[in-house]
């Protein structure tokens, strides 16, 4: 197993056709250990942002001879000392090995991220162009698409202000107020409750503007090359352990654009979505017998209804999300007592995490990632809502990492390789996209059904690895498609 900073080393290896089976990512592991107080911040170097750390495509070799000769490469003794400190800290952990599972999964996630960027999501420039022309219209003389300009004209007409600036939030709020709307922001959440003819065309305009700026022609020029969309994933980029991106917007790929993600000829995309993941995580980690029984069903929300906990499926979703996110008003708050009676242990788990946060204490995920201290000025109640959700969202992120890590190996074995090191990305099934609880695998068509079975098996295996013999199941919805947009729910 290699010990390194994956984002610095893996891209250059992948450019040369080299995959490795496993690694220990010094940066990601160090961040976890510092967060737990098992290493002092001074024991770890200052983190480098991915935008500055990624080597240029086709860059230098793994260890450039000139750099080694002049001592400019990372000093071997310093790296070994850093690894020794981290391994010693892991040896001191008294948690039954949970932290070791976390750091292995986190490091495997870094390899997945590097490989997904290298392989890319198959992407049709022609299909993307068709989508843009259909939704936005052709670009006019000033470069602005005609449908966007038409929508803007309708907004200005409804405001009675032909010169209103629509792309500046501050100026837009002023224009709305001049038109008689009592609003503090221009967010859709505030505007949907306003009875005014400007609301509908403004929502349409903002949707088109977002599509243009986030996934339009300029985005394609920056992020789509050689028939692949290659975003920059940032494993552990969110404090809960969820991933982020430092470019490309992979975690916010809109429905219209997904239809441009088209499998290569003779290949398929296998799209898998873990159903109701966070509620299942809460059921498993809390050990609540009633909720675990509901979590054994494929539709957990419907199981709540059948047990008489809530009147309908929508109420189940609203109530449970409210409990996990700390909602104290509205419909979710009125449904909370029913959840507390039906699932006392699960509700006590998140309530305890909230009280810990309110007292300024840290909370931890199932495998041991710890929450950060409250930012200056944050009210205790608000931090309690954060820690309430932290334990669930963070543990869900851990499940997803274990799922990814298992899939990476299992997909390689479908073609007879012992590990990913023996499975070239270009000719074997491989992960090509990840979104919190959803994965996309690009696979030769002949292996698509076996890939589907493998995805399901690894989802259940991830649940067993984290939670042992829990009755909670982790079902995934799977679609074998030619384009990502054809997957149900995408």
C-alpha positions in Angstrom: 0.0 0.0 0.0 1.3 3.4 -0.9 1.5 6.4 1.5 1.2 9.7 -0.3 -1.1 12.7 -1.0 -3.3 11.2 -3.7 -4.1 14.4 -5.5 -0.4 15.1 -6.1 0.6 11.6 -7.3 -2.3 9.7 -8.7 -3.1 11.9 -11.7 0.4 11.5 -13.1 0.3 7.7 -12.6 -3.1 7.5 -14.3 -1.8 9.4 -17.3 0.7 6.6 -17.7 -1.9 3.9 -17.4 -1.1 3.0 -13.8 -3.7 2.2 -11.1 -2.9 1.2 -7.6 -4.9 -1.1 -5.3 -4.7 0.9 -2.1 -3.2 3.9 -0.5 -2.9 5.8 2.7 -3.7 9.5 1.9 -1.5 11.5 4.3 -3.5 14.7 3.9 -7.0 13.2 4.4 -6.0 11.0 7.3 -4.1 13.8 9.0 -7.2 16.0 8.8 -9.3 13.3 10.5 -6.7 12.7 13.2 -6.3 16.5 14.0 -10.0 16.9 14.1 -10.2 14.1 16.8 -7.4 15.7 18.8 -5.2 12.7 18.2 -2.6 14.8 16.4 -1.7 18.4 17.1 -2.3 20.9 14.2 1.4 21.5 14.1 2.0 17.8 13.4 0.4 18.3 9.9 1.5 20.6 7.1 -0.8 23.4 6.0 -3.3 22.0 3.5 -2.9 22.9 -0.2 -6.0 23.6 -2.1 -6.7 21.2 -5.0 -6.6 24.0 -7.5 -3.0 24.6 -6.7 -2.1 21.0 -6.0 -3.2 19.2 -9.2 -0.4 18.6 -11.6 -0.8 19.8 -15.1 -2.0 17.2 -17.6 1.0 15.3 -18.9 3.2 16.8 -16.3 6.4 15.6 -14.7 7.1 12.0 -13.8 6.3 10.7 -10.3 9.7 11.6 -9.0 11.6 13.9 -11.3 15.3 13.0 -11.2 16.4 16.6 -11.1 14.1 17.4 -8.2 15.4 14.5 -6.2 19.0 15.4 -6.9 18.5 18.9 -5.6 16.3 18.0 -2.7 13.2 19.8 -4.0 11.0 16.8 -3.8 9.2 15.9 -0.5 11.9 14.7 1.8 11.6 10.9 2.4 12.4 11.1 6.1 9.8 13.8 6.7 7.1 11.8 4.9 8.0 8.6 6.8 7.9 10.5 10.1 4.5 11.9 9.2 3.2 8.4 8.3 4.7 7.1 11.6 2.9 9.7 13.6 -0.4 8.9 11.9 -0.1 5.2 12.4 0.9 5.6 16.0 -2.2 7.8 16.6 -4.3 5.1 15.0 -2.7 2.5 17.2 -3.8 4.5 20.3 -7.4 4.6 19.2 -9.6 2.4 21.4 -12.7 2.2 19.2 -12.7 -1.4 18.0 -11.0 -0.5 14.7 -13.7 1.9 13.5 -11.2 4.7 12.9 -9.1 2.5 10.8 -12.1 1.7 8.6 -12.7 5.4 8.2 -9.2 6.3 7.1 -9.0 3.4 4.7 -12.3 4.3 3.2 -11.3 8.0 3.0 -8.1 7.1 1.2 -9.9 4.7 -1.1 -12.3 7.6 -1.9 -9.3 9.7 -2.9 -8.3 7.1 -5.4 -11.9 6.9 -6.7 -11.9 10.7 -7.2 -8.7 10.7 -9.1 -9.8 7.8 -11.3 -13.2 9.4 -12.0 -11.6 12.6 -13.1 -9.1 10.7 -15.3 -11.8 8.5 -16.9 -14.4 11.2 -17.0 -18.2 11.0 -17.5 -18.9 10.2 -21.2 -20.3 13.4 -22.7 -21.8 14.3 -26.1 -21.0 17.8 -27.2 -23.6 17.5 -29.9 -26.3 16.5 -27.4 -25.3 19.3 -25.1 -25.6 21.8 -27.9 -29.1 20.5 -28.7 -30.1 20.9 -25.1 -28.8 24.5 -24.9 -30.4 25.5 -28.2 -33.7 23.9 -27.1 -33.8 25.4 -23.6 -31.9 28.7 -24.0 -32.2 29.3 -27.7 -29.5 30.5 -30.1 -27.2 33.2 -29.0 -28.1 36.7 -30.2 -25.8 39.5 -31.3 -24.7 40.3 -27.7 -24.0 36.7 -26.9 -27.1 36.3 -24.7 -29.5 33.4 -25.8 -32.8 34.5 -27.1 -35.0 32.6 -24.7 -33.2 34.1 -21.8 -33.7 37.6 -23.2 -37.4 36.9 -23.8 -37.8 35.7 -20.2 -36.0 38.9 -19.0 -38.4 41.1 -21.0 -41.4 39.4 -19.4 -39.9 40.0 -15.9 -39.2 43.7 -16.7 -42.7 44.1 -18.0 -44.2 42.6 -14.9 -42.0 45.0 -12.8 -42.9 48.0 -14.9 -39.2 48.7 -15.2 -37.7 48.2 -18.6 -34.2 48.9 -17.3 -34.3 46.6 -14.2 -31.0 44.7 -13.5 -31.9 41.1 -13.1 -28.5 39.5 -12.7 -27.5 41.4 -9.5 -29.3 40.1 -6.4 -29.1 43.5 -4.7 -30.4 45.4 -7.7 -33.1 42.8 -8.3 -34.4 43.2 -4.7 -34.5 46.9 -5.1 -36.5 46.5 -8.3 -38.9 44.1 -6.6 -39.5 46.5 -3.8 -40.1 49.4 -6.2 -42.8 47.2 -7.8 -44.5 46.8 -4.4 -43.1 43.4 -3.2 -42.3 43.3 0.5 -39.2 41.0 0.2 -35.8 40.9 1.9 -34.2 38.6 -0.7 -34.9 37.4 -4.2 -34.7 33.7 -3.2 -37.3 31.4 -4.7 -38.3 30.3 -1.2 -39.4 33.8 -0.3 -40.9 34.6 -3.7 -43.0 31.5 -4.0 -45.3 32.8 -1.3 -45.8 36.2 -3.0 -48.9 36.8 -5.2 -47.5 38.9 -8.0 -47.3 38.5 -11.8 -43.5 38.8 -11.7 -42.9 35.6 -9.7 -43.4 33.0 -12.5 -41.4 34.7 -15.2 -38.7 35.6 -12.7 -38.4 31.9 -11.7 -38.2 31.0 -15.4 -35.5 33.6 -16.0 -33.4 32.5 -13.1 -33.5 28.9 -14.2 -32.3 29.8 -17.6 -29.6 32.1 -16.3 -28.4 29.5 -14.0 -28.2 26.9 -16.8 -26.3 29.4 -19.0 -23.7 30.4 -16.3 -23.3 27.0 -14.7 -23.6 24.6 -17.6 -23.6 26.6 -20.8 -21.2 27.1 -23.6 -18.4 28.5 -21.4 -18.7 25.6 -18.9 -18.4 23.1 -21.7 -15.3 24.8 -23.1 -13.7 24.6 -19.6 -14.7 21.2 -18.4 -15.6 18.9 -21.4 -12.7 17.6 -23.5 -12.2 14.6 -25.7 -15.8 13.5 -25.1 -15.5 13.5 -21.3 -16.7 15.7 -18.5 -13.9 15.8 -15.9 -14.8 17.8 -12.8 -12.4 18.2 -9.8 -13.8 16.2 -6.9 -12.6 17.1 -3.4 -13.0 14.1 -1.1 -13.9 15.2 2.4 -14.4 18.7 1.2 -17.3 19.2 3.6 -16.9 18.9 7.3 -19.3 16.0 7.5 -17.0 14.1 5.1 -19.2 14.6 2.1 -17.4 15.5 -1.1 -17.2 18.8 -2.7 -15.8 20.0 -6.1 -13.3 22.7 -6.8 -14.5 23.1 -10.4 -17.0 21.8 -12.9 -20.1 21.7 -10.6 -20.4 17.9 -10.7 -22.5 17.9 -7.6 -25.1 20.2 -9.2 -25.5 18.7 -12.6 -29.1 19.7 -13.7 -31.6 17.3 -15.2 -31.4 18.8 -18.7 -27.7 18.5 -18.9 -27.6 14.8 -17.7 -29.1 13.8 -21.1 -25.8 14.8 -22.7 -23.9 12.2 -20.6 -24.0 9.5 -23.3 -22.3 6.1 -23.0 -19.7 5.1 -25.7 -20.9 2.8 -28.5 -21.1 -0.8 -27.1 -21.1 0.5 -23.6 -23.8 1.4 -21.1 -24.2 3.7 -18.1 -25.4 2.0 -14.9 -27.0 4.6 -12.7 -27.5 3.6 -9.0 -29.2 5.6 -6.3 -29.3 4.6 -2.7 -32.9 4.9 -1.5 -33.7 7.0 1.6 -30.1 6.7 2.8 -30.0 9.1 5.7 -33.2 7.7 7.4 -31.7 4.2 7.1 -28.5 5.4 8.5 -30.3 6.8 11.6 -32.2 3.6 12.1 -29.0 1.5 11.9 -26.8 3.8 14.1 -29.4 4.4 16.8 -30.3 0.7 17.1 -34.0 1.7 17.3 -35.9 -1.6 16.9 -39.0 -0.1 15.4 -37.2 2.1 12.9 -34.9 -0.7 12.0 -37.8 -2.9 11.1 -39.2 -0.1 8.9 -35.7 0.2 7.5 -35.8 -3.4 6.4 -38.5 -2.5 3.9 -37.7 -1.2 0.5 -39.8 2.0 1.0 -39.1 3.1 4.5 -41.5 6.0 4.4 -44.4 3.7 3.4 -43.5 1.4 6.2 -44.1 4.4 8.6 -47.6 4.8 7.2 -48.4 1.1 7.4 -47.4 1.1 11.1 -49.7 4.0 11.8 -46.9 6.5 12.7 -48.0 9.1 10.2 -51.0 9.5 7.9 -49.3 9.4 4.5 -45.9 8.9 2.8 -45.2 12.6 2.3 -45.8 13.2 6.0 -43.3 10.5 6.8 -40.6 12.2 4.7 -41.3 15.7 6.1 -41.4 14.4 9.7 -38.1 12.4 9.5 -36.2 15.1 7.6 -37.4 17.7 10.1 -36.2 15.5 13.0 -32.7 15.0 11.4 -32.3 18.7 10.5 -33.8 20.1 13.7 -36.9 21.8 12.3 -38.9 23.4 15.1 -41.8 25.0 13.2 -44.4 24.0 10.6 -45.6 20.7 9.6 -42.5 18.7 10.6 -42.7 20.0 14.1 -46.3 19.0 14.5 -45.5 15.4 13.4 -42.4 15.1 15.6 -44.3 13.8 18.7 -45.6 10.8 16.6 -42.0 9.9 15.7 -40.8 10.2 19.3 -43.5 7.8 20.4 -42.8 5.3 17.6 -39.1 5.6 17.5 -37.8 6.8 20.9 -34.3 5.6 20.6 -33.7 7.1 17.1 -35.2 10.5 18.2 -33.1 10.4 21.4 -29.9 9.9 19.3 -30.3 13.0 17.3 -31.7 15.0 20.3 -28.6 14.0 22.3 -26.3 15.2 19.5 -28.2 18.5 19.4 -27.7 19.0 23.2 -24.0 18.3 22.9 -23.7 20.9 20.2 -25.6 23.4 22.2 -23.1 22.9 25.1 -20.2 23.5 22.7 -19.2 19.8 22.7 -18.0 17.8 19.7 -20.0 15.0 18.3 -18.8 12.1 16.2 -20.0 10.0 13.2 -20.3 6.2 13.5 -16.7 5.7 12.4 -15.3 8.6 14.3 -15.1 11.8 12.3 -15.6 14.7 14.7 -17.5 17.9 14.3 -15.7 21.2 14.2 -16.2 23.8 16.9 -18.9 26.4 16.5 -17.9 29.4 14.5 -17.7 32.7 16.4 -21.1 34.3 16.8 -23.1 31.1 16.1 -25.9 30.7 18.6 -25.9 27.5 20.6 -29.3 26.4 19.3 -28.1 26.8 15.7 -24.9 24.8 16.4 -27.1 22.2 18.0 -29.1 21.8 14.8 -25.8 21.4 13.0 -24.5 18.7 15.3 -27.9 16.9 15.2 -27.5 16.5 11.5 -23.8 16.0 11.5 -23.9 12.6 13.0 -26.4 11.3 10.4 -25.0 13.1 7.3 -21.5 12.2 8.2 -22.3 8.6 8.8 -24.1 8.5 5.5 -21.0 9.8 3.9 -19.0 7.0 5.5 -21.4 4.4 4.2 -21.1 5.9 0.7 -17.3 5.8 0.9 -17.3 2.2 1.9 -19.7 1.5 -1.0 -17.4 3.3 -3.4 -14.3 1.5 -2.1 -16.0 -1.9 -2.4 -17.3 -1.2 -5.8 -13.9 -0.1 -7.1 -12.5 -3.6 -6.3 -15.6 -5.5 -7.2 -15.8 -3.9 -10.7 -12.2 -4.8 -11.4 -12.8 -8.4 -10.4 -15.6 -8.7 -13.0 -13.0 -8.9 -15.7 -10.7 -11.3 -13.8 -8.4 -8.8 -12.2 -7.3 -9.4 -8.6 -7.6 -5.7 -7.8 -8.0 -2.3 -9.6 -4.3 -2.3 -10.3 -4.9 -5.0 -13.0 -8.0 -3.4 -14.6 -7.4 -0.7 -17.1 -10.0 2.0 -16.9 -10.3 2.3 -20.6 -11.5 -1.2 -21.2 -13.2 -2.4 -18.0 -16.3 -1.3 -15.9 -15.4 1.7 -13.8 -16.9 4.5 -11.7 -17.3 7.7 -13.7 -19.6 9.9 -11.5 -20.5 10.2 -7.9 -23.1 12.4 -6.1 -23.4 11.8 -2.4 -25.6 8.7 -2.6 -25.6 8.0 -6.3 -23.0 6.4 -8.6 -22.7 6.0 -12.3 -20.6 3.2 -13.8 -19.5 3.1 -17.4 -19.4 -0.5 -18.5 -19.2 -2.6 -21.6 -22.8 -3.5 -22.5 -22.2 -7.3 -22.0 -21.3 -6.7 -18.3 -24.1 -4.3 -17.5 -26.3 -6.8 -15.7 -23.4 -8.1 -13.7 -22.4 -4.6 -12.8 -26.0 -4.0 -11.5 -25.8 -7.1 -9.3 -22.4 -6.0 -8.0 -23.6 -2.5 -7.1 -26.5 -4.0 -5.0 -24.2 -6.5 -3.3 -21.7 -3.8 -2.4 -24.4 -1.6 -1.0 -25.5 -4.3 1.4 -21.9 -5.2 2.2 -21.2 -1.6 3.1 -24.2 -1.7 5.6 -22.9 -4.9 7.2 -19.3 -3.6 7.4 -20.5 -0.5 9.3 -23.4 -1.8 11.4 -22.9 -5.6 11.6 -26.0 -7.7 11.6 -28.6 -4.9 11.4 -32.0 -5.6 10.0 -31.8 -2.3 8.1 -31.4 -2.8 4.4 -29.7 -0.5 1.9 -31.6 -0.9 -1.4 -30.5 0.9 -4.5 -32.5 1.8 -7.5 -30.7 0.9 -10.7 -31.1 1.9 -14.3 -29.1 0.6 -17.3 -29.2 3.4 -19.8 -27.6 4.9 -22.9 -27.7 8.4 -21.4 -27.7 9.6 -17.8 -30.9 11.6 -18.3 -32.9 8.5 -19.1 -32.4 7.1 -15.6 -35.6 7.4 -13.5 -35.4 10.2 -11.0 -32.3 11.7 -12.6 
